[in-house]
Amino acid sequence: MIFLKEGDDMLYNRNILKSVIQCVDEYAVTLITGARQVGKTTLVSYFEKEKGYTYLTFDDTDLLAEAKENPKKFIEKYKAPLILDEVQRVQEIFIEIEAVVNNEKKLKGSQSANGMYILTGSQKFNLMKEVSESMSGRVGVIEMAPLSQCEINKWNEQNFTIDNDRLLNIAEKRDLDDDRLYESIVRGFYPARWEIEGKPIKNYYSNYTKTYIERDVSQLINLKDKQKFENMLKILASLTGEEYIPDNIAKTLGVDKNTIASWVSIAITGDIIRLLPPYYEDSINKRIIKRNKLYFNDTGLACYLLGIDSPSSLKKSAFKGRMVETYIHNEIRKSYINMGIEPKMFFYRDNNQNEIDLIILNDGKLDLIECKSGKKFSVDDIKGFRQLAKTKYEINGECIICTTDEPYRISHGIYAFPIKCL
């Protein structure tokens, strides 16, 4: 694991840094994507301070104008190794970077080009489309998530999988009571929410939402009604952990479903939300529901949009269960993302009301997970697991992740584990 020194302006060691270093060593261009303010700029400061990269940001209006006016001249002026922050603002520059990389490979060999450019941006799919078209095979893409609970608590982190012995051991060593759990859910996991003496910045999410809509969203589309877009975000927050049905959202908001499809796509591109696909095999029940589920990528932002501003109000809220499920889903996903792995995650639901909240396919094996906000559960709460009895994959493990204080056995080989095990 790579550790940053105290003076590096990063109060929390980011576990994904190891994967970024490896990517920089193996590719000419490394693209780091992630939501606004997840810590991309702070992360790449490691390469500026330790590896001698020049850092430029297109938040600087003079640099932005210079690059847009003549991208070829800009790239010739600022030599590699180079970090370009907020690169989505000047997508014309990709073709010029490609030319420099190709020329370096011709003159000095392919290995000499590795590590020439590190790019960061907060429009994931748009950026990936641009680099795949102009720099196929030359770019490695890293997705960066908000802080994980492991990073905040300085716990050892590895990709989550159901290993009963390991999880029972972790449960003995970690401490995370309900008060700290709900405080974390409401506070959220953007680094700025934790870096001022451990106290959240006042009005952070209000400013975040305003900046996101006025800068990121307006850069992608001509948004005529900013308030309606924010209202859509509030509706999506209320649906975190639920099926995504665009027609219902369109009716509630009073816009057509094509507008909703466009706006949701923008929210996905900006890493505000993600859609979890349903699990399907030919050998499994044909009556499965094929709609996606929707999750907010940060519980703090979702709570803000719903007017939930304290742990006590969350505990009393009708959205408590959905926020806990979203938290569990996000922490499991971060455990993979932080290791440089894009996890294969699904859910199961059929017309007979059988459900499995989360299915992870890893190394040809399935983990089946129920995500709950309660403490006491029985075999009735895991009956959905039986629907995958005829799966073509090996079942690695089955469990419930919930707010229990300590793990307990539900049936043979199946435990309820506390959230601190994530």
HUDA-V538275 format. One record per pair of residues at least 4 apart in sequence whose ideal C-beta (glycine too) atoms are under 8 Angstrom apart, sorted by the first residue. I is the first residue (numbers start at 0). J is the second residue. If there is no record, write none. Layout:
i: {I I}
j: {J J}
This chain:
i: {0 0 0 1 1 1 1 1 2 3 3 3 3 3 3 7 7 7 8 8 9 9 9 9 9 10 10 10 11 11 11 11 11 11 12 12 12 13 13 13 13 13 13 14 14 14 14 14 14 15 15 15 15 15 15 15 15 15 16 16 16 17 17 18 18 18 18 18 19 19 19 19 19 19 20 21 21 22 22 22 22 22 23 23 23 23 23 23 24 24 25 25 26 26 26 26 26 27 27 27 27 27 27 27 27 27 27 27 28 28 28 28 28 28 28 28 28 28 28 29 29 29 29 29 29 29 29 30 30 30 30 30 30 30 30 30 30 30 31 31 31 31 31 31 31 31 31 31 32 32 32 32 32 32 32 32 32 32 32 32 33 33 33 33 33 33 33 33 33 34 34 34 34 34 34 34 34 35 35 35 35 35 35 36 36 36 36 37 37 37 37 37 37 38 38 38 38 38 38 39 39 39 39 39 40 40 40 40 41 42 43 43 43 43 43 43 43 44 44 45 45 46 46 46 46 46 47 47 47 47 47 50 51 52 52 52 52 53 53 53 53 53 54 54 55 55 55 55 55 55 55 56 56 56 56 57 57 57 57 57 57 57 57 57 58 58 58 59 60 61 62 63 63 63 64 65 65 66 66 66 66 66 67 67 69 70 70 70 70 70 70 71 71 71 72 73 73 73 74 74 74 74 74 75 77 79 79 79 79 80 80 80 80 81 81 81 82 82 82 82 83 83 83 83 83 84 85 85 85 86 86 86 86 86 86 87 87 87 87 87 87 88 90 90 90 91 92 93 93 93 93 93 94 94 95 96 96 96 96 97 97 97 97 98 99 99 100 100 100 100 100 100 101 102 103 103 103 103 104 104 104 104 106 107 107 109 112 118 118 120 121 121 121 122 122 122 122 122 122 123 123 123 123 123 123 124 124 124 125 125 125 126 127 127 128 129 130 130 130 131 131 134 141 142 142 142 143 144 144 144 144 144 144 144 145 145 145 145 145 145 145 146 146 146 146 146 146 147 147 147 147 147 147 147 148 148 148 148 148 148 148 149 149 149 149 149 149 150 150 151 151 151 152 152 154 156 156 156 157 157 158 158 158 158 158 158 159 159 159 159 159 159 159 160 160 160 160 160 161 161 161 161 161 161 161 162 162 163 163 163 163 163 164 165 166 166 166 166 166 166 167 167 167 168 169 169 169 170 170 170 170 170 170 173 173 174 175 175 175 175 175 176 176 177 177 178 178 179 180 180 180 180 181 181 181 181 182 182 183 183 183 184 184 184 184 184 184 184 184 185 185 185 185 185 185 185 185 185 186 186 186 186 187 187 187 187 187 187 187 187 188 188 188 188 188 188 189 189 189 189 189 190 191 191 191 192 192 192 192 193 193 195 195 199 202 203 204 204 204 204 204 205 205 206 207 207 208 208 208 208 208 208 209 210 210 211 211 211 211 212 212 212 212 212 212 213 213 214 215 215 216 216 216 216 216 216 217 217 217 219 219 220 220 222 224 225 226 227 227 227 227 228 228 229 230 230 231 231 231 231 231 231 232 232 232 232 233 233 233 234 234 234 234 235 235 235 235 235 235 235 235 236 236 236 236 236 236 237 237 238 238 238 238 239 239 239 239 239 239 239 239 239 239 240 240 240 240 240 240 240 240 240 241 241 241 242 242 242 242 242 242 243 243 243 243 243 243 244 244 245 245 245 245 245 246 246 247 248 248 248 249 249 249 249 249 249 252 254 254 255 256 257 258 259 260 261 262 263 263 264 265 266 266 267 267 267 267 270 271 271 271 271 272 272 272 272 273 273 273 274 274 274 274 275 275 275 275 275 275 275 275 276 276 276 277 277 277 277 277 277 277 277 277 277 278 278 278 278 278 278 278 278 279 279 279 280 280 282 282 282 283 283 283 283 283 284 284 284 284 286 286 286 287 287 287 287 288 288 288 292 294 294 294 295 295 295 296 296 297 297 298 298 298 298 298 299 300 301 301 301 302 302 302 302 303 303 305 305 307 307 307 307 307 308 309 310 311 312 313 313 313 314 315 316 318 319 319 320 320 320 321 322 322 323 323 323 323 323 323 324 324 324 324 324 325 326 326 327 327 327 327 327 327 327 328 328 328 328 328 329 330 330 330 331 331 331 331 331 331 331 332 332 332 333 334 334 335 335 335 336 336 336 342 342 343 343 343 344 344 344 344 345 345 345 345 346 346 346 346 346 347 347 347 347 347 347 347 348 348 348 348 349 349 353 353 353 353 354 355 355 355 355 355 355 355 356 356 356 357 357 357 357 357 358 358 358 358 358 359 359 359 360 360 360 361 361 363 363 364 364 364 364 365 365 365 365 365 365 366 366 366 366 367 367 367 367 367 367 368 368 368 368 369 369 369 369 369 369 369 369 370 370 370 371 371 371 371 371 371 372 372 373 373 374 374 374 374 375 376 376 376 376 376 376 377 378 378 378 380 380 381 381 381 381 381 384 384 387 390 396 397 397 398 398 398 398 399 399 399 399 399 400 400 400 400 400 400 401 401 401 401 402 402 403 403 403 403 404 405 406 406 406 406 406 407 407 408 408 409 409 409 416}
j: {12 14 17 12 16 17 20 45 12 7 9 12 13 16 45 44 45 48 41 44 13 38 41 42 44 190 193 194 146 150 151 190 193 194 16 150 153 38 41 42 143 150 337 147 149 150 156 337 338 19 42 141 143 144 336 337 338 339 20 42 45 21 339 22 141 337 338 339 23 29 31 42 43 141 24 25 339 26 29 139 141 339 29 46 113 114 117 139 113 114 113 139 113 114 137 138 139 100 103 104 112 113 114 115 116 134 137 138 96 100 115 116 117 118 130 134 137 138 139 114 116 117 118 138 139 140 141 86 118 119 120 126 127 130 138 139 140 141 39 42 43 117 118 119 120 141 142 143 119 120 121 122 123 126 127 140 141 142 143 270 37 38 39 121 123 142 143 144 270 121 145 189 269 270 271 296 297 121 207 210 211 215 269 189 190 191 207 143 144 145 189 190 270 42 143 145 146 189 190 43 84 119 121 143 44 56 84 119 190 143 47 52 54 82 84 117 119 48 54 49 50 50 52 80 82 117 51 52 53 54 82 80 80 80 81 82 117 77 78 80 81 82 82 84 59 62 77 81 82 83 84 62 83 84 85 62 63 66 83 84 85 86 88 89 63 84 85 63 64 65 66 67 88 89 68 69 73 70 73 89 91 92 89 91 73 74 89 91 92 94 95 75 95 98 76 77 92 95 92 95 96 98 99 99 81 99 103 115 116 114 115 116 117 115 116 117 116 117 118 119 92 116 117 118 119 119 119 120 121 90 92 118 119 120 126 120 121 122 125 126 218 218 125 126 129 95 96 97 129 130 133 134 98 133 99 100 116 133 134 101 133 134 137 102 103 115 104 112 115 116 134 137 105 106 107 111 112 115 108 109 111 112 111 111 112 113 137 126 130 126 215 269 270 126 215 218 219 268 269 127 142 267 268 269 270 128 267 268 129 219 268 130 131 140 132 133 134 138 140 135 138 138 339 270 336 341 336 188 296 329 332 333 336 337 187 188 189 190 296 297 333 150 151 188 189 190 193 151 156 188 330 333 334 337 152 154 175 183 188 330 421 153 154 155 156 334 421 156 337 183 188 193 173 175 173 334 337 338 334 338 334 335 338 340 342 361 330 331 334 335 359 366 421 359 361 366 395 396 166 366 368 395 396 397 398 166 396 167 396 398 412 414 168 169 170 398 406 414 416 420 171 406 414 172 173 419 420 405 406 416 417 419 420 419 420 419 179 180 417 418 419 180 404 181 402 182 310 183 184 326 402 418 185 310 313 314 186 310 188 298 326 298 299 302 310 313 322 323 326 298 299 302 307 308 309 310 312 313 192 193 199 299 192 204 297 298 299 300 302 303 192 193 297 298 299 329 203 207 297 299 300 194 195 200 203 199 200 203 299 197 199 199 200 203 206 207 208 299 300 303 304 209 303 210 211 300 212 229 232 300 303 304 213 214 215 215 216 269 271 216 217 222 225 228 229 217 225 218 219 269 220 222 225 228 265 269 221 222 225 265 268 261 265 228 228 229 230 231 252 253 254 232 262 233 234 252 235 248 252 259 262 263 236 266 271 304 237 304 305 238 248 251 252 239 248 263 266 272 293 295 304 295 300 301 302 304 305 305 318 242 243 248 293 272 293 294 295 301 318 321 322 324 325 292 293 294 320 321 322 324 325 328 292 293 321 288 290 291 292 293 348 263 274 290 291 292 293 248 290 249 256 259 260 263 250 256 251 252 259 263 253 254 255 256 258 259 259 258 259 259 260 261 262 263 264 265 266 267 272 268 269 271 272 271 272 273 274 296 295 296 297 300 293 294 295 296 293 294 296 291 292 293 294 291 292 293 294 328 344 345 346 291 345 346 287 288 289 290 291 292 345 346 347 348 283 287 345 346 347 355 358 387 283 287 289 390 391 389 390 391 287 386 387 389 390 349 351 353 386 349 350 351 347 348 349 350 348 349 350 346 325 328 329 300 301 325 300 329 301 329 302 322 325 326 329 303 304 305 322 325 307 308 313 322 307 308 316 318 312 313 316 318 322 312 313 314 315 316 318 319 322 319 319 322 322 323 372 324 371 372 325 326 372 327 370 371 372 402 418 328 356 370 371 372 329 330 418 331 357 368 370 400 418 421 332 344 356 357 370 333 334 418 421 335 342 344 357 359 368 421 336 342 344 337 338 421 340 341 342 340 341 342 359 361 359 360 361 357 358 359 360 357 358 359 360 354 355 356 357 358 353 354 355 358 383 386 387 352 353 354 355 353 386 382 383 385 386 383 367 368 369 383 384 386 387 368 369 370 366 367 368 369 370 365 366 367 368 387 365 366 368 364 365 392 366 395 392 393 392 393 394 395 387 390 392 393 394 395 395 396 397 398 384 387 394 396 397 398 397 398 399 400 376 380 381 383 398 399 400 401 399 400 401 376 380 399 400 401 402 401 402 401 402 401 402 403 404 403 380 381 399 401 409 415 409 382 409 410 399 409 397 399 409 410 413 397 413 394 394 412 412 413 413 414 415 416 409 413 414 415 416 415 416 417 418 420 421 415 416 417 418 417 418 407 415 416 417 417 417 414 415 416 417 420 414 415 413 414 413 414 415 420}
